[in-house]
Amino acid sequence: MTAPRNQSTDSPAVLRGGLPDRYLTPEDLVTMFSLPSVETVYAWRRKRIGPPAIRVGKYLRYDPSAVHAWAREQTERNAA
């Protein structure tokens, strides 16, 4: 008989070193923020004004928590 799994240490995120279950694509950001096109996301990256991205091979991916933190920061900055 095997011992029951410890839910606090065996969750998928913990097993992957705290990485998110799914990274966001530029297309996901277009949908989230109702942007006109994916080119807006790429322009943000070129101008270094958008959320931080990581490159996985030839693809850009975004950590959901970093995107949410960036969005909160933008909201606070615009409210000030």
MARMAR-567674 format. One line per 3 residues: for each residue x, y, z of C-alpha. Coordinates in steps of 0.5 Angstrom, whole numbers. Layout:
BEGIN
X/Y/Z; ...
% end
This chain:
BEGIN
0/0/0; 3/7/-2; 2/13/3
-3/18/1; 0/24/-3; 2/31/1
-2/36/-3; 2/42/-1; 8/39/-4
6/35/-10; 2/40/-13; 4/41/-21
6/48/-20; 11/45/-14; 13/39/-18
15/44/-23; 19/49/-19; 13/54/-18
12/55/-25; 5/57/-28; 1/51/-31
1/55/-37; 4/61/-40; 1/66/-44
2/68/-51; 2/75/-55; -5/73/-57
-8/72/-50; -6/79/-49; -9/81/-55
-16/78/-52; -14/80/-45; -13/87/-46
-18/88/-52; -12/90/-56; -13/92/-64
-8/86/-66; -2/82/-64; 3/88/-67
1/92/-61; 4/87/-56; 10/86/-60
11/94/-61; 10/94/-53; 16/89/-53
20/93/-58; 19/100/-54; 20/96/-47
13/98/-44; 9/92/-44; 9/86/-39
16/82/-39; 16/77/-43; 21/70/-44
23/67/-50; 22/60/-51; 25/58/-58
22/63/-63; 16/64/-59; 15/70/-54
11/67/-47; 8/71/-41; 8/69/-34
1/70/-32; 3/73/-25; 8/78/-28
2/80/-33; -3/81/-28; 3/85/-24
4/89/-30; -3/91/-31; -4/93/-23
2/97/-24; -1/101/-30; -8/102/-27
-4/105/-21; 0/109/-25; -6/112/-29
-10/113/-22; -5/117/-19
% end
